[in-house]
Amino acid sequence: MASQAGQIRQPLQPSIRPILDPEYVTLHDSLVQYVEPLESKPWDPENRNKPSALAHAQPKLVDVGQCFDKVLGNVQLRVFVPEGEAPAKGWPCMVWYHGGGWVNGGLGSDNGFLSHVCRYTRCMAISVNYRHAPEDVYPAALEDSFWGFQWIRNNAATLSIDISRLVLGGCSAGGNLAAVMSLKAGLAKLSPAPVFQLLICPVIDCTATVNTAWATTQHSPFLTPGRMTWYQDRYLPNPSDRANWDVSPCFAPPETLALSPKTFVAIAECDLLAPEGLRYAELLRKAGVEVETKTYKGATHSILVLAGIHQIGQQLVHDACAVIARELGTEYDPSTSPILSQSG
């Protein structure tokens, strides 16, 4: 850390500095550049759920009606329930998959964001935790993610969920899992199908390199080509798996892509993954799926992680809640949100 060693380990590339959100530049210069890169250290599974150097920047937890965990073997769920009595048909629900490159994270990931969605859109939010690489490689995370989604559907009555109003969502590797879950739900002819998917900075193309999809974004901070490759090497030790559509959904046949629900893709302009997210949105449109995209100028892959202190991340949270409420038939009023007072 900066206060201990002062060694710059992750400098900003000069060409991207003027493009970045000024709040991010300040944080990077004061903290992020001194943090030892994940990929430079030996892997220790004990570090998977330890607070990161940016823990203070995450969206803050807000009160909800109830929060509880369910342990179901390889799969664990964290359930956020709104205050008050459930509607007659049950709560609308967002099923969420956390990021972390299929390696890091768990039930502690994204709790601030999920509690915010729950409280202010009047929607149940359920985080599905899955097995992680490198201990459990592909397809373990996929299998657990779909099993967890099916368990939620099968137990909807007990949980007071209206399965006709289900949303799938995820960020980064979780966005990858959410996109694939939508396709698998369509192929399985699940009825009712998810009504919407929310993909935030999703991993879409695991064959990408600095010579292909990452050519124009290779100098992006926070998620670098080296770090993304490190994640992929642990989740996908067999390189031939990387073009499978349940790893890289951009390679799904058009008729499979057409099974996706209405979609919102949040793109961070200065994110290594921005080109593949935009390409996936276009592929979905060509397949006949209604897609909305929004590019957050100057934002990095950390946009949701930093939403507790950065205005651009807070705008993402408001936008995500607004589209969730719109698709689920609820309401969202950003003026009631405490996140507005946490910019810094």
N, C-alpha and C positions, 0 to 999 in steps of 0.2 A: 504494500500500500504506500501511498505518497508520503505519509507521515513517518514511515519507517525507513524506506530505502531511497525514495525520490528518483528511482530509475524509470525512465520512460520506456514502457514495454509495448504500448499500442498507440503510436503517434498517428495523428490525422494526416492523411495524404494531402499535400498542399492544394491540389486541383479541386478537391471536394469541399474544402473548408468554407469558401464563400457561398456554396449552395446550401449548406446545412442550416437547419433551424438554429438561431442564435442561442436559445436555451440549451440545446444539446451541446453546442460547442463549448459553452461555459462548463457544463458538467463533465464533458470529456477531458477538457484541459485541467480541471481541478481534481478529477478522480479516475475516470475510466482509463486514461493513458498510462496510469501507474499500476493497474491491475495485471497480474500475471495471467497470460492467456490460458484458457482451459486446456487447449491442445498441446501446450508445452509441458504439462505436468503428468506424472504417472496417474493412471485412472484409479480412483478410490471410491467405491460405491457408497462409503460413509458420507461423501460430500454431496450426494445426489439431492438431498433435501435441506442442506444447510443454508441459512440465509446468505444471499449474495451481497456483494458490495453495494448493490442498488436497491436493497430491500426497503430502505427508507423512502424510495421514490415511487413505490407501487401504490395503486389506488387504495385508499383506506377502507377498512371494513365498516359497513353500516349495519344497523340493527335490522333484523328480519323477524318474522314470526317464530321461526324455528330453524335450527340447523342441526343435522345429525348425520352420522356416517353409517354405512352398511358394508360389512366385509363379506365378500362372496367368493372365497378362494382366491384365484389369481386377480380378481377384479374387486376394486373398492369404489364405493360411491360416496360423494358428499352431497347432501340434499339441502338446498336452501328453499324454505317455504315462506310465502308472503304472510303478513299479519292478517288476522281475520278469518272468517269462515270461507271455505272453498266454494266456488260457484257450483250450481247444481250438477253440471257435467264434469266437474273437476277443474283444476288449475291448468291453464296453458303451460307449456314446459319447454325449456331449452336444455338440450343434452350437449354437454361441453367436453372438449378434449384439449388438454393442456399441451403447451409446447415444451421445448427442451431437447430437440433433436432426437427424440425417441430414447434419449439417454437420461436426461435430468428431469427433475420436477416430480410432482405427485399431487396428493390431495391438498397440499398447502399452496399450490400454484393458483393464481388468478382469483383468490378468494374475495379480494376487494371488488374486482370487476363483477364477479358473480353475485355478490350480495347487493351490489348496486342495481344490476339488472332485475334481481328478484324484488327488491323493495320498490323501485320506481317505475317498473313496467307491470307490476302485479302478476308476475310470472314465476313459476317454480324454476329453479336452475339446478341442474344435477351435473356435477363433474365426475367423469368416468376415469378412474386411474387404471392403468394397464401395466403389464410387465414391460421392463425396459432392457435395452441393450446396454452393454455387451453381454450381460448374463443370459438374456433371452433375445435372440435376434429375430429378424423377419421370418415368419409372419406372426410372431407372438402378439405384438401390439395390435395388429389388425384383428386377430382372432378375439382378443379380449375386448377390443372396442365394440365389435359387432355383438358379441355375447352380452356385454353390458347394456347395449342399446335394446336388444331383444328382451332382456330381463326387465328393463324399465317398462317396455310395452306390455309384457305379459303380466306385470304387477301394477298396472296403471290404476285399477280400481282400488287396490289397497293403499296406494300412494295418493289417491285423489287427483289423478292426472287425466285431462281430456286428451286422448291420443289423436283426436282430429285436429289438435292445435299443437303439434310438435315441431320444434326448430332444432336443427343440428348446427353446431358451431365449434370453432377452434382457431387457435393462433399458431402460426409457424408449423411445426410438425403436427400439432393438433389440428391445424387447418387442413393439412394433408389427410389426416385420419377422417375428419368430418366430410371432406369431399368424397373420399372412397366409401364411407358409410352411406352417403346418399346414393351412390351408384349401386352398392350392394343391396340397399333397401329396394331400389327400383327393380333390380334383377330378381330379387326374391318375391316381387309382387306384394310387398307388405301393404296392407290396407287397414286404415288409411295411411297413405304415405306421408313422410315429413312435408310440411307446407313451405319450408324455407330453409336456406343454409346461409350462415354468416361465416365468411372466410377472411381472417385477418392475417395479412402477410404470409399466405400459405406456401408451404413447400409443394411444388407441383411437378418438377422435372428433376429426378435424381440422376439423370445422365448429363446434366448441365456442367459446363466447365468455363474457364475464363476465355476459351476460344469459341464458345457458342453463346448460350443464353446469358452468361455473366460478363460478356465482353465489355458492356457499357457501364456495369455497376461494380466491377471488381475492386474498386478502391473504397467501397462503402465501409464505414466503421461498424463496430459492434458485432455484426455477423460477417466475417470475412470468408473468402474462398477456402482458406486453410481450415477455419473452424467448421464450415459446412461440410467439407470433405471428411474431417475427423468424425463428425456425427455419422455421416453416411457409411464410413468404413466400419463403424461399430454396429450399426443397425443392419447393414447390407454387406456382410463379408464376402458374399458371392457376387462379383460384379455383374454377372449375367441376369441377376434379379432386378437390376435398376431400371430396366425398360419395361418391366411388368406394369400393367395399368393400375394395379392395386398398390403400387409404389409410386409410380409417376402417372397420375390420372390423365395427363395430357395425351397419353397414348391409348386411351380407351377408344373403342370404335364409336363413330358418330351416333349410332343407334343406342349405345350404352350411355353416352354423355347426355342424350336426349331424355334420359330417365331422371336427371337431376331436377330438384325443385327450383323454384324461383331463388335467385342468388344475389347476395351483396358481397363484393370483394373489396376489402380495404387494402390499398396499396401505399406503402411508404416510398416516397420518391427516391430517397437515398438508401435503399435496401438492396442488398445483393439479389433478392428474390423478386424484385419488382417486375422485370421483364416476363418471367414465367407466370406470374399472377395475371398480368395483363393479357398474355397469350391465352391462358386458360379461359378467361372471361370471354374472349373472342371465339374460342372453340365452342363454348357453351352456347353463345348466341347463334353461331352457324348451325348448331344442332337443334335450334328452336327454343332454347331456354331463355326466359326473361332474366336479364342480368343487369345489375346496377354496379358501377365501379366508382370509387372516389380515390383520387391520388392526393396524399397529404404532403404538400410541398415542404421539402427540407427535412422530413421525418426519416428516421432510421428504423431498422428492424426492432428497436427497443420501444417503439411508440406506445404499446400497451403497458409495458413494464414501467414506463416513466409517467404514466397518466396521473399519478398522485401529486406530481409537482410541475409538470409541463403542460402548457396550454394546448399544444397540438394533440397531445395524448388525451386530454380531457375532451377535446372536440370529437375525437374518435369515439370515446365512450358515449357521448351524447348522441352521435350519429347512429351508433350501433343500437342503443336503446330505442331511438326513434323508429328505426326500421323494424326492430323486433316487435315493438308495440303495434306498429302499422300492420304487420303481417298476422299478428295474433289477435287483432281486434281489441287491444287495450289502449291505454293512453300513456304518454310520457311527457312530463313537464320539466324541462331542464332547469327552470328557475328554482325548483324545490331541491335541487341536488347540492349536497355539501361539497362536492368536488370542485365547484366553481370558486370556492374560497381557498383552494389549496395550490393555486398556481404560484410559481416562485422563480 
